[in-house]
Amino acid sequence: MAQLQITTSLLGIGLAVFILYLLRRDHLHLVHGLFWIGVAACAAILGLWPGVTDLLARTFGFAYPPALALLLGMLLLIIKALHADIQSTQLKRELKRLNQRIAMIEVQSEPMNARSDTAMFTESHD
């Protein structure tokens, strides 16, 4: 069992170091990085002290402690997917609004462009 604790702890610490690297290189937004650092910290803690899982499972009435870990992991992934969908929807809405603003600016600037083109045409033929 000690080998499993060491492996799980090292995976959690390794994930935390990798997340910090991604944050440092600006490949990951700070808010997302903090979320994943929390996940890595939980993995490291549960690896170092597996009795925490047993204690939490008994507290919440789970007969099989790994079922609690699987349930929490699935719940975490569902929440993360929902958050990603919300952000994607917001970005799509913002992109649509920006495209509409650009189109409006282009329509408003067409008369000015037509006048400047006409002025350039008459100046070159004079």
Distance bins in CASP14 RR format, pairs under 12 A and 6 or more apart:
PFRMAT RR
TARGET T0000
AUTHOR 0000-0000-0000
RMODE 2
METHOD distances of the structure
MODEL  1
1 7 0 0 0 0 0 1 0 0 0 0 0
1 8 0 0 0 0 0 1 0 0 0 0 0
1 47 0 0 0 0 0 1 0 0 0 0 0
1 50 1 0 0 1 0 0 0 0 0 0 0
1 51 0 0 0 0 0 1 0 0 0 0 0
2 8 0 0 0 0 0 1 0 0 0 0 0
2 9 0 0 0 0 0 1 0 0 0 0 0
2 47 0 0 0 0 0 1 0 0 0 0 0
2 48 0 0 0 0 0 1 0 0 0 0 0
2 50 0 0 0 0 0 1 0 0 0 0 0
3 9 0 0 0 0 0 1 0 0 0 0 0
3 10 0 0 0 0 0 1 0 0 0 0 0
3 47 0 0 0 0 0 1 0 0 0 0 0
4 10 0 0 0 0 0 1 0 0 0 0 0
4 11 0 0 0 0 0 1 0 0 0 0 0
4 46 0 0 0 0 0 1 0 0 0 0 0
4 47 1 0 0 1 0 0 0 0 0 0 0
4 48 0 0 0 0 0 1 0 0 0 0 0
4 50 1 0 0 1 0 0 0 0 0 0 0
4 53 0 0 0 0 0 1 0 0 0 0 0
4 66 0 0 0 0 0 1 0 0 0 0 0
5 11 0 0 0 0 0 1 0 0 0 0 0
5 12 0 0 0 0 0 1 0 0 0 0 0
5 43 0 0 0 0 0 1 0 0 0 0 0
5 44 0 0 0 0 0 1 0 0 0 0 0
5 45 0 0 0 0 0 1 0 0 0 0 0
5 46 0 0 0 0 1 0 0 0 0 0 0
5 47 1 0 1 0 0 0 0 0 0 0 0
5 48 1 0 0 1 0 0 0 0 0 0 0
5 49 0 0 0 0 1 0 0 0 0 0 0
5 50 1 0 0 1 0 0 0 0 0 0 0
5 51 0 0 0 0 1 0 0 0 0 0 0
5 52 0 0 0 0 0 1 0 0 0 0 0
5 53 0 0 0 0 0 1 0 0 0 0 0
6 12 0 0 0 0 0 1 0 0 0 0 0
6 13 0 0 0 0 0 1 0 0 0 0 0
6 44 0 0 0 0 0 1 0 0 0 0 0
6 47 0 0 0 0 1 0 0 0 0 0 0
6 48 0 0 0 0 1 0 0 0 0 0 0
6 50 0 0 0 0 0 1 0 0 0 0 0
7 13 0 0 0 0 0 1 0 0 0 0 0
7 14 0 0 0 0 0 1 0 0 0 0 0
7 43 0 0 0 0 0 1 0 0 0 0 0
7 44 0 0 0 0 0 1 0 0 0 0 0
7 47 0 0 0 0 1 0 0 0 0 0 0
7 48 0 0 0 0 0 1 0 0 0 0 0
7 50 0 0 0 0 0 1 0 0 0 0 0
8 14 0 0 0 0 0 1 0 0 0 0 0
8 15 0 0 0 0 0 1 0 0 0 0 0
8 40 0 0 0 0 0 1 0 0 0 0 0
8 42 0 0 0 0 0 1 0 0 0 0 0
8 43 1 0 0 1 0 0 0 0 0 0 0
8 44 1 0 0 1 0 0 0 0 0 0 0
8 45 0 0 0 0 1 0 0 0 0 0 0
8 46 1 0 0 1 0 0 0 0 0 0 0
8 47 1 1 0 0 0 0 0 0 0 0 0
8 48 0 0 0 0 1 0 0 0 0 0 0
8 49 0 0 0 0 0 1 0 0 0 0 0
8 50 1 0 0 1 0 0 0 0 0 0 0
8 52 0 0 0 0 0 1 0 0 0 0 0
8 53 0 0 0 0 0 1 0 0 0 0 0
8 69 0 0 0 0 0 1 0 0 0 0 0
9 15 0 0 0 0 0 1 0 0 0 0 0
9 16 0 0 0 0 0 1 0 0 0 0 0
9 40 0 0 0 0 0 1 0 0 0 0 0
9 41 0 0 0 0 0 1 0 0 0 0 0
9 42 0 0 0 0 0 1 0 0 0 0 0
9 43 1 0 0 1 0 0 0 0 0 0 0
9 44 1 0 1 0 0 0 0 0 0 0 0
9 45 0 0 0 0 1 0 0 0 0 0 0
9 46 0 0 0 0 1 0 0 0 0 0 0
9 47 1 0 1 0 0 0 0 0 0 0 0
9 48 1 0 1 0 0 0 0 0 0 0 0
9 49 0 0 0 0 1 0 0 0 0 0 0
9 50 0 0 0 0 1 0 0 0 0 0 0
10 16 0 0 0 0 0 1 0 0 0 0 0
10 17 0 0 0 0 0 1 0 0 0 0 0
10 40 0 0 0 0 0 1 0 0 0 0 0
10 43 0 0 0 0 1 0 0 0 0 0 0
10 44 0 0 0 0 1 0 0 0 0 0 0
10 47 0 0 0 0 1 0 0 0 0 0 0
10 48 0 0 0 0 0 1 0 0 0 0 0
11 17 0 0 0 0 0 1 0 0 0 0 0
11 18 0 0 0 0 0 1 0 0 0 0 0
11 39 0 0 0 0 0 1 0 0 0 0 0
11 40 0 0 0 0 1 0 0 0 0 0 0
11 42 0 0 0 0 0 1 0 0 0 0 0
11 43 1 0 0 1 0 0 0 0 0 0 0
11 44 0 0 0 0 1 0 0 0 0 0 0
11 46 0 0 0 0 0 1 0 0 0 0 0
11 47 0 0 0 0 1 0 0 0 0 0 0
11 48 0 0 0 0 0 1 0 0 0 0 0
12 18 0 0 0 0 1 0 0 0 0 0 0
12 19 0 0 0 0 1 0 0 0 0 0 0
12 36 0 0 0 0 0 1 0 0 0 0 0
12 37 0 0 0 0 0 1 0 0 0 0 0
12 38 0 0 0 0 1 0 0 0 0 0 0
12 39 0 0 0 0 1 0 0 0 0 0 0
12 40 1 0 1 0 0 0 0 0 0 0 0
12 41 1 0 0 1 0 0 0 0 0 0 0
12 42 0 0 0 0 1 0 0 0 0 0 0
12 43 1 0 1 0 0 0 0 0 0 0 0
12 44 1 0 1 0 0 0 0 0 0 0 0
12 45 0 0 0 0 1 0 0 0 0 0 0
12 46 0 0 0 0 1 0 0 0 0 0 0
12 47 1 0 0 1 0 0 0 0 0 0 0
12 48 0 0 0 0 1 0 0 0 0 0 0
13 19 0 0 0 0 0 1 0 0 0 0 0
13 20 0 0 0 0 0 1 0 0 0 0 0
13 37 0 0 0 0 0 1 0 0 0 0 0
13 40 1 0 0 1 0 0 0 0 0 0 0
13 41 0 0 0 0 1 0 0 0 0 0 0
13 42 0 0 0 0 0 1 0 0 0 0 0
13 43 0 0 0 0 1 0 0 0 0 0 0
13 44 1 0 1 0 0 0 0 0 0 0 0
13 45 0 0 0 0 0 1 0 0 0 0 0
13 47 0 0 0 0 1 0 0 0 0 0 0
13 48 0 0 0 0 1 0 0 0 0 0 0
14 20 0 0 0 0 1 0 0 0 0 0 0
14 21 0 0 0 0 1 0 0 0 0 0 0
14 22 0 0 0 0 0 1 0 0 0 0 0
14 36 0 0 0 0 0 1 0 0 0 0 0
14 37 0 0 0 0 0 1 0 0 0 0 0
14 39 0 0 0 0 0 1 0 0 0 0 0
14 40 1 0 0 1 0 0 0 0 0 0 0
14 41 0 0 0 0 0 1 0 0 0 0 0
14 43 0 0 0 0 1 0 0 0 0 0 0
14 44 0 0 0 0 1 0 0 0 0 0 0
15 21 0 0 0 0 0 1 0 0 0 0 0
15 22 0 0 0 0 0 1 0 0 0 0 0
15 33 0 0 0 0 0 1 0 0 0 0 0
15 36 1 0 0 1 0 0 0 0 0 0 0
15 37 0 0 0 0 1 0 0 0 0 0 0
15 38 0 0 0 0 1 0 0 0 0 0 0
15 39 1 0 0 1 0 0 0 0 0 0 0
15 40 1 1 0 0 0 0 0 0 0 0 0
15 41 0 0 0 0 1 0 0 0 0 0 0
15 42 0 0 0 0 0 1 0 0 0 0 0
15 43 1 0 0 1 0 0 0 0 0 0 0
15 44 0 0 0 0 1 0 0 0 0 0 0
16 22 0 0 0 0 0 1 0 0 0 0 0
16 23 0 0 0 0 0 1 0 0 0 0 0
16 33 0 0 0 0 1 0 0 0 0 0 0
16 34 0 0 0 0 0 1 0 0 0 0 0
16 36 0 0 0 0 1 0 0 0 0 0 0
16 37 1 0 1 0 0 0 0 0 0 0 0
16 38 0 0 0 0 1 0 0 0 0 0 0
16 39 0 0 0 0 1 0 0 0 0 0 0
16 40 1 1 0 0 0 0 0 0 0 0 0
16 41 1 0 0 1 0 0 0 0 0 0 0
16 42 0 0 0 0 0 1 0 0 0 0 0
16 43 0 0 0 0 1 0 0 0 0 0 0
16 44 1 0 0 1 0 0 0 0 0 0 0
16 45 0 0 0 0 0 1 0 0 0 0 0
17 23 0 0 0 0 0 1 0 0 0 0 0
17 24 0 0 0 0 0 1 0 0 0 0 0
17 36 0 0 0 0 0 1 0 0 0 0 0
17 37 0 0 0 0 0 1 0 0 0 0 0
17 40 0 0 0 0 1 0 0 0 0 0 0
17 41 0 0 0 0 0 1 0 0 0 0 0
17 44 0 0 0 0 0 1 0 0 0 0 0
18 24 0 0 0 0 0 1 0 0 0 0 0
18 25 0 0 0 0 0 1 0 0 0 0 0
18 27 0 0 0 0 0 1 0 0 0 0 0
18 28 0 0 0 0 1 0 0 0 0 0 0
18 33 0 0 0 0 0 1 0 0 0 0 0
18 36 0 0 0 0 1 0 0 0 0 0 0
18 37 0 0 0 0 0 1 0 0 0 0 0
18 39 0 0 0 0 0 1 0 0 0 0 0
18 40 0 0 0 0 1 0 0 0 0 0 0
19 25 0 0 0 0 0 1 0 0 0 0 0
19 27 0 0 0 0 1 0 0 0 0 0 0
19 28 1 0 0 1 0 0 0 0 0 0 0
19 29 0 0 0 0 0 1 0 0 0 0 0
19 30 0 0 0 0 0 1 0 0 0 0 0
19 32 0 0 0 0 1 0 0 0 0 0 0
19 33 1 0 1 0 0 0 0 0 0 0 0
19 34 0 0 0 0 1 0 0 0 0 0 0
19 35 0 0 0 0 1 0 0 0 0 0 0
19 36 1 0 1 0 0 0 0 0 0 0 0
19 37 1 0 1 0 0 0 0 0 0 0 0
19 38 0 0 0 0 1 0 0 0 0 0 0
19 39 0 0 0 0 1 0 0 0 0 0 0
19 40 1 0 0 1 0 0 0 0 0 0 0
19 41 0 0 0 0 0 1 0 0 0 0 0
19 43 0 0 0 0 0 1 0 0 0 0 0
19 44 0 0 0 0 0 1 0 0 0 0 0
20 27 0 0 0 0 0 1 0 0 0 0 0
20 28 0 0 0 0 1 0 0 0 0 0 0
20 30 0 0 0 0 0 1 0 0 0 0 0
20 33 0 0 0 0 1 0 0 0 0 0 0
20 34 0 0 0 0 0 1 0 0 0 0 0
20 36 0 0 0 0 1 0 0 0 0 0 0
20 37 1 0 0 1 0 0 0 0 0 0 0
20 38 0 0 0 0 0 1 0 0 0 0 0
20 40 0 0 0 0 1 0 0 0 0 0 0
20 41 0 0 0 0 0 1 0 0 0 0 0
21 27 0 0 0 0 1 0 0 0 0 0 0
21 28 0 0 0 0 1 0 0 0 0 0 0
21 33 0 0 0 0 0 1 0 0 0 0 0
21 36 0 0 0 0 0 1 0 0 0 0 0
21 37 0 0 0 0 0 1 0 0 0 0 0
22 28 1 0 1 0 0 0 0 0 0 0 0
22 29 0 0 0 0 1 0 0 0 0 0 0
22 30 0 0 0 0 0 1 0 0 0 0 0
22 32 0 0 0 0 1 0 0 0 0 0 0
22 33 1 0 0 1 0 0 0 0 0 0 0
22 34 0 0 0 0 0 1 0 0 0 0 0
22 36 0 0 0 0 1 0 0 0 0 0 0
22 37 0 0 0 0 0 1 0 0 0 0 0
22 40 0 0 0 0 0 1 0 0 0 0 0
23 29 0 0 0 0 1 0 0 0 0 0 0
23 30 1 0 0 1 0 0 0 0 0 0 0
23 31 0 0 0 0 0 1 0 0 0 0 0
23 32 0 0 0 0 1 0 0 0 0 0 0
23 33 1 0 1 0 0 0 0 0 0 0 0
23 34 0 0 0 0 1 0 0 0 0 0 0
23 35 0 0 0 0 0 1 0 0 0 0 0
23 36 0 0 0 0 1 0 0 0 0 0 0
23 37 0 0 0 0 1 0 0 0 0 0 0
23 40 0 0 0 0 0 1 0 0 0 0 0
24 30 0 0 0 0 0 1 0 0 0 0 0
24 33 0 0 0 0 0 1 0 0 0 0 0
26 32 0 0 0 0 0 1 0 0 0 0 0
26 33 0 0 0 0 0 1 0 0 0 0 0
27 33 0 0 0 0 0 1 0 0 0 0 0
27 36 0 0 0 0 0 1 0 0 0 0 0
28 34 0 0 0 0 1 0 0 0 0 0 0
28 35 0 0 0 0 1 0 0 0 0 0 0
28 36 1 0 0 1 0 0 0 0 0 0 0
28 37 0 0 0 0 0 1 0 0 0 0 0
29 35 0 0 0 0 1 0 0 0 0 0 0
29 36 0 0 0 0 0 1 0 0 0 0 0
29 83 0 0 0 0 0 1 0 0 0 0 0
29 84 0 0 0 0 0 1 0 0 0 0 0
29 87 0 0 0 0 1 0 0 0 0 0 0
30 36 0 0 0 0 0 1 0 0 0 0 0
30 37 0 0 0 0 0 1 0 0 0 0 0
31 37 0 0 0 0 0 1 0 0 0 0 0
31 38 0 0 0 0 0 1 0 0 0 0 0
31 80 0 0 0 0 0 1 0 0 0 0 0
31 83 0 0 0 0 1 0 0 0 0 0 0
31 87 0 0 0 0 0 1 0 0 0 0 0
32 38 0 0 0 0 0 1 0 0 0 0 0
32 39 0 0 0 0 0 1 0 0 0 0 0
32 80 0 0 0 0 1 0 0 0 0 0 0
32 83 0 0 0 0 1 0 0 0 0 0 0
32 84 0 0 0 0 1 0 0 0 0 0 0
32 87 0 0 0 0 1 0 0 0 0 0 0
33 39 0 0 0 0 1 0 0 0 0 0 0
33 40 0 0 0 0 1 0 0 0 0 0 0
33 41 0 0 0 0 0 1 0 0 0 0 0
33 80 0 0 0 0 0 1 0 0 0 0 0
34 40 0 0 0 0 0 1 0 0 0 0 0
34 41 0 0 0 0 0 1 0 0 0 0 0
35 41 0 0 0 0 0 1 0 0 0 0 0
35 42 0 0 0 0 0 1 0 0 0 0 0
35 76 0 0 0 0 1 0 0 0 0 0 0
35 77 0 0 0 0 0 1 0 0 0 0 0
35 79 0 0 0 0 1 0 0 0 0 0 0
35 80 1 0 0 1 0 0 0 0 0 0 0
35 83 0 0 0 0 1 0 0 0 0 0 0
35 84 0 0 0 0 0 1 0 0 0 0 0
36 42 0 0 0 0 0 1 0 0 0 0 0
36 43 0 0 0 0 0 1 0 0 0 0 0
36 76 0 0 0 0 0 1 0 0 0 0 0
36 80 0 0 0 0 1 0 0 0 0 0 0
37 43 0 0 0 0 0 1 0 0 0 0 0
37 44 0 0 0 0 0 1 0 0 0 0 0
38 44 0 0 0 0 1 0 0 0 0 0 0
38 45 0 0 0 0 1 0 0 0 0 0 0
38 46 0 0 0 0 0 1 0 0 0 0 0
38 76 0 0 0 0 0 1 0 0 0 0 0
39 45 0 0 0 0 0 1 0 0 0 0 0
39 46 0 0 0 0 0 1 0 0 0 0 0
39 72 0 0 0 0 0 1 0 0 0 0 0
39 73 0 0 0 0 1 0 0 0 0 0 0
39 76 1 0 0 1 0 0 0 0 0 0 0
39 77 0 0 0 0 0 1 0 0 0 0 0
39 79 0 0 0 0 0 1 0 0 0 0 0
39 80 0 0 0 0 1 0 0 0 0 0 0
40 46 0 0 0 0 0 1 0 0 0 0 0
40 47 0 0 0 0 0 1 0 0 0 0 0
41 47 0 0 0 0 0 1 0 0 0 0 0
41 48 0 0 0 0 0 1 0 0 0 0 0
42 48 0 0 0 0 0 1 0 0 0 0 0
42 49 0 0 0 0 0 1 0 0 0 0 0
42 52 0 0 0 0 1 0 0 0 0 0 0
42 53 0 0 0 0 0 1 0 0 0 0 0
42 56 0 0 0 0 0 1 0 0 0 0 0
42 69 0 0 0 0 1 0 0 0 0 0 0
42 72 0 0 0 0 1 0 0 0 0 0 0
42 73 0 0 0 0 1 0 0 0 0 0 0
42 76 0 0 0 0 1 0 0 0 0 0 0
43 49 0 0 0 0 0 1 0 0 0 0 0
43 50 0 0 0 0 0 1 0 0 0 0 0
43 52 0 0 0 0 0 1 0 0 0 0 0
43 53 0 0 0 0 0 1 0 0 0 0 0
43 69 0 0 0 0 0 1 0 0 0 0 0
43 72 0 0 0 0 0 1 0 0 0 0 0
43 73 0 0 0 0 0 1 0 0 0 0 0
43 76 0 0 0 0 0 1 0 0 0 0 0
44 50 0 0 0 0 0 1 0 0 0 0 0
44 52 0 0 0 0 0 1 0 0 0 0 0
45 51 0 0 0 0 0 1 0 0 0 0 0
45 52 1 0 0 1 0 0 0 0 0 0 0
45 53 0 0 0 0 1 0 0 0 0 0 0
45 56 0 0 0 0 0 1 0 0 0 0 0
46 52 1 0 1 0 0 0 0 0 0 0 0
46 53 1 0 1 0 0 0 0 0 0 0 0
46 54 0 0 0 0 0 1 0 0 0 0 0
46 55 0 0 0 0 0 1 0 0 0 0 0
46 56 0 0 0 0 1 0 0 0 0 0 0
46 57 0 0 0 0 0 1 0 0 0 0 0
46 65 0 0 0 0 0 1 0 0 0 0 0
46 66 0 0 0 0 0 1 0 0 0 0 0
46 68 0 0 0 0 0 1 0 0 0 0 0
46 69 1 0 0 1 0 0 0 0 0 0 0
46 72 0 0 0 0 1 0 0 0 0 0 0
46 73 0 0 0 0 0 1 0 0 0 0 0
47 53 0 0 0 0 1 0 0 0 0 0 0
47 69 0 0 0 0 0 1 0 0 0 0 0
49 55 0 0 0 0 1 0 0 0 0 0 0
49 56 0 0 0 0 0 1 0 0 0 0 0
50 56 0 0 0 0 0 1 0 0 0 0 0
50 57 0 0 0 0 0 1 0 0 0 0 0
50 65 0 0 0 0 1 0 0 0 0 0 0
50 66 0 0 0 0 0 1 0 0 0 0 0
50 69 0 0 0 0 1 0 0 0 0 0 0
51 57 0 0 0 0 1 0 0 0 0 0 0
51 58 0 0 0 0 1 0 0 0 0 0 0
51 59 0 0 0 0 0 1 0 0 0 0 0
51 65 0 0 0 0 1 0 0 0 0 0 0
51 68 0 0 0 0 0 1 0 0 0 0 0
51 69 0 0 0 0 0 1 0 0 0 0 0
52 58 0 0 0 0 0 1 0 0 0 0 0
52 59 0 0 0 0 0 1 0 0 0 0 0
52 65 0 0 0 0 1 0 0 0 0 0 0
52 68 0 0 0 0 0 1 0 0 0 0 0
52 69 0 0 0 0 0 1 0 0 0 0 0
52 72 0 0 0 0 0 1 0 0 0 0 0
53 59 0 0 0 0 0 1 0 0 0 0 0
53 60 0 0 0 0 0 1 0 0 0 0 0
53 62 0 0 0 0 1 0 0 0 0 0 0
53 64 0 0 0 0 0 1 0 0 0 0 0
53 65 1 0 1 0 0 0 0 0 0 0 0
53 66 1 0 0 1 0 0 0 0 0 0 0
53 67 0 0 0 0 0 1 0 0 0 0 0
53 68 1 0 0 1 0 0 0 0 0 0 0
53 69 1 0 1 0 0 0 0 0 0 0 0
53 70 0 0 0 0 0 1 0 0 0 0 0
53 71 0 0 0 0 0 1 0 0 0 0 0
53 72 0 0 0 0 1 0 0 0 0 0 0
53 73 0 0 0 0 0 1 0 0 0 0 0
54 60 0 0 0 0 0 1 0 0 0 0 0
54 61 0 0 0 0 0 1 0 0 0 0 0
54 62 0 0 0 0 1 0 0 0 0 0 0
54 63 0 0 0 0 0 1 0 0 0 0 0
54 64 0 0 0 0 0 1 0 0 0 0 0
54 65 1 0 1 0 0 0 0 0 0 0 0
54 66 0 0 0 0 1 0 0 0 0 0 0
54 67 0 0 0 0 0 1 0 0 0 0 0
54 68 0 0 0 0 1 0 0 0 0 0 0
54 69 0 0 0 0 0 1 0 0 0 0 0
55 61 0 0 0 0 0 1 0 0 0 0 0
55 62 0 0 0 0 0 1 0 0 0 0 0
55 65 0 0 0 0 1 0 0 0 0 0 0
55 68 0 0 0 0 0 1 0 0 0 0 0
56 62 0 0 0 0 1 0 0 0 0 0 0
56 65 1 0 0 1 0 0 0 0 0 0 0
56 66 0 0 0 0 0 1 0 0 0 0 0
56 67 0 0 0 0 0 1 0 0 0 0 0
56 68 1 0 0 1 0 0 0 0 0 0 0
56 69 0 0 0 0 1 0 0 0 0 0 0
56 71 0 0 0 0 0 1 0 0 0 0 0
56 72 0 0 0 0 1 0 0 0 0 0 0
57 63 1 0 0 1 0 0 0 0 0 0 0
57 64 1 0 0 1 0 0 0 0 0 0 0
57 65 1 1 0 0 0 0 0 0 0 0 0
57 66 0 0 0 0 1 0 0 0 0 0 0
57 67 1 0 0 1 0 0 0 0 0 0 0
57 68 1 0 1 0 0 0 0 0 0 0 0
57 69 0 0 0 0 1 0 0 0 0 0 0
57 70 0 0 0 0 0 1 0 0 0 0 0
57 71 0 0 0 0 1 0 0 0 0 0 0
57 72 0 0 0 0 0 1 0 0 0 0 0
58 64 0 0 0 0 0 1 0 0 0 0 0
58 65 1 0 0 1 0 0 0 0 0 0 0
58 68 0 0 0 0 1 0 0 0 0 0 0
59 65 0 0 0 0 0 1 0 0 0 0 0
59 68 0 0 0 0 1 0 0 0 0 0 0
60 67 0 0 0 0 0 1 0 0 0 0 0
60 68 1 0 0 1 0 0 0 0 0 0 0
60 69 0 0 0 0 0 1 0 0 0 0 0
60 71 0 0 0 0 1 0 0 0 0 0 0
60 72 0 0 0 0 0 1 0 0 0 0 0
61 67 0 0 0 0 0 1 0 0 0 0 0
61 68 0 0 0 0 1 0 0 0 0 0 0
61 71 0 0 0 0 0 1 0 0 0 0 0
62 68 1 0 1 0 0 0 0 0 0 0 0
62 69 0 0 0 0 1 0 0 0 0 0 0
62 70 0 0 0 0 0 1 0 0 0 0 0
62 71 0 0 0 0 1 0 0 0 0 0 0
62 72 0 0 0 0 0 1 0 0 0 0 0
64 70 0 0 0 0 1 0 0 0 0 0 0
64 71 0 0 0 0 0 1 0 0 0 0 0
65 71 0 0 0 0 0 1 0 0 0 0 0
65 72 0 0 0 0 0 1 0 0 0 0 0
66 72 0 0 0 0 0 1 0 0 0 0 0
66 73 0 0 0 0 0 1 0 0 0 0 0
67 73 0 0 0 0 0 1 0 0 0 0 0
67 74 0 0 0 0 0 1 0 0 0 0 0
68 74 0 0 0 0 0 1 0 0 0 0 0
68 75 0 0 0 0 0 1 0 0 0 0 0
69 75 0 0 0 0 0 1 0 0 0 0 0
69 76 0 0 0 0 0 1 0 0 0 0 0
70 76 0 0 0 0 0 1 0 0 0 0 0
70 77 0 0 0 0 0 1 0 0 0 0 0
71 77 0 0 0 0 0 1 0 0 0 0 0
71 78 0 0 0 0 0 1 0 0 0 0 0
72 78 0 0 0 0 0 1 0 0 0 0 0
72 79 0 0 0 0 0 1 0 0 0 0 0
73 79 0 0 0 0 1 0 0 0 0 0 0
73 80 0 0 0 0 1 0 0 0 0 0 0
73 81 0 0 0 0 0 1 0 0 0 0 0
74 80 0 0 0 0 0 1 0 0 0 0 0
74 81 0 0 0 0 0 1 0 0 0 0 0
75 81 0 0 0 0 0 1 0 0 0 0 0
75 82 0 0 0 0 0 1 0 0 0 0 0
76 82 0 0 0 0 0 1 0 0 0 0 0
76 83 0 0 0 0 0 1 0 0 0 0 0
77 83 0 0 0 0 0 1 0 0 0 0 0
77 84 0 0 0 0 0 1 0 0 0 0 0
78 84 0 0 0 0 0 1 0 0 0 0 0
78 85 0 0 0 0 0 1 0 0 0 0 0
79 85 0 0 0 0 0 1 0 0 0 0 0
79 86 0 0 0 0 0 1 0 0 0 0 0
80 86 0 0 0 0 0 1 0 0 0 0 0
80 87 0 0 0 0 0 1 0 0 0 0 0
81 87 0 0 0 0 0 1 0 0 0 0 0
81 88 0 0 0 0 0 1 0 0 0 0 0
82 88 0 0 0 0 0 1 0 0 0 0 0
82 89 0 0 0 0 0 1 0 0 0 0 0
83 89 0 0 0 0 0 1 0 0 0 0 0
83 90 0 0 0 0 0 1 0 0 0 0 0
84 90 0 0 0 0 0 1 0 0 0 0 0
84 91 0 0 0 0 0 1 0 0 0 0 0
85 91 0 0 0 0 0 1 0 0 0 0 0
85 92 0 0 0 0 0 1 0 0 0 0 0
86 92 0 0 0 0 0 1 0 0 0 0 0
86 93 0 0 0 0 0 1 0 0 0 0 0
87 93 0 0 0 0 0 1 0 0 0 0 0
87 94 0 0 0 0 0 1 0 0 0 0 0
88 94 0 0 0 0 0 1 0 0 0 0 0
88 95 0 0 0 0 0 1 0 0 0 0 0
89 95 0 0 0 0 0 1 0 0 0 0 0
89 96 0 0 0 0 0 1 0 0 0 0 0
90 96 0 0 0 0 0 1 0 0 0 0 0
90 97 0 0 0 0 0 1 0 0 0 0 0
91 97 0 0 0 0 0 1 0 0 0 0 0
91 98 0 0 0 0 0 1 0 0 0 0 0
92 98 0 0 0 0 0 1 0 0 0 0 0
92 99 0 0 0 0 0 1 0 0 0 0 0
93 99 0 0 0 0 0 1 0 0 0 0 0
93 100 0 0 0 0 0 1 0 0 0 0 0
94 100 0 0 0 0 0 1 0 0 0 0 0
94 101 0 0 0 0 0 1 0 0 0 0 0
95 101 0 0 0 0 0 1 0 0 0 0 0
95 102 0 0 0 0 0 1 0 0 0 0 0
96 102 0 0 0 0 0 1 0 0 0 0 0
96 103 0 0 0 0 0 1 0 0 0 0 0
97 103 0 0 0 0 0 1 0 0 0 0 0
97 104 0 0 0 0 0 1 0 0 0 0 0
98 104 0 0 0 0 0 1 0 0 0 0 0
98 105 0 0 0 0 0 1 0 0 0 0 0
99 105 0 0 0 0 0 1 0 0 0 0 0
99 106 0 0 0 0 0 1 0 0 0 0 0
100 106 0 0 0 0 0 1 0 0 0 0 0
100 107 0 0 0 0 0 1 0 0 0 0 0
101 107 0 0 0 0 0 1 0 0 0 0 0
101 108 0 0 0 0 0 1 0 0 0 0 0
102 108 0 0 0 0 0 1 0 0 0 0 0
102 109 0 0 0 0 0 1 0 0 0 0 0
103 109 0 0 0 0 0 1 0 0 0 0 0
103 110 0 0 0 0 0 1 0 0 0 0 0
104 110 0 0 0 0 0 1 0 0 0 0 0
105 112 0 0 0 0 0 1 0 0 0 0 0
105 113 0 0 0 0 0 1 0 0 0 0 0
106 112 0 0 0 0 0 1 0 0 0 0 0
106 113 0 0 0 0 1 0 0 0 0 0 0
107 113 0 0 0 0 0 1 0 0 0 0 0
107 114 0 0 0 0 0 1 0 0 0 0 0
109 115 0 0 0 0 0 1 0 0 0 0 0
109 116 0 0 0 0 1 0 0 0 0 0 0
109 117 0 0 0 0 0 1 0 0 0 0 0
110 116 0 0 0 0 0 1 0 0 0 0 0
110 117 0 0 0 0 0 1 0 0 0 0 0
111 117 0 0 0 0 0 1 0 0 0 0 0
111 118 0 0 0 0 0 1 0 0 0 0 0
112 118 0 0 0 0 0 1 0 0 0 0 0
112 119 0 0 0 0 0 1 0 0 0 0 0
113 119 0 0 0 0 0 1 0 0 0 0 0
113 120 0 0 0 0 0 1 0 0 0 0 0
114 120 0 0 0 0 0 1 0 0 0 0 0
114 121 0 0 0 0 0 1 0 0 0 0 0
115 121 0 0 0 0 0 1 0 0 0 0 0
115 122 0 0 0 0 0 1 0 0 0 0 0
116 122 0 0 0 0 0 1 0 0 0 0 0
116 123 0 0 0 0 0 1 0 0 0 0 0
117 123 0 0 0 0 0 1 0 0 0 0 0
117 124 0 0 0 0 0 1 0 0 0 0 0
118 124 0 0 0 0 0 1 0 0 0 0 0
118 125 0 0 0 0 0 1 0 0 0 0 0
119 125 0 0 0 0 0 1 0 0 0 0 0
119 126 0 0 0 0 0 1 0 0 0 0 0
120 126 0 0 0 0 0 1 0 0 0 0 0
END
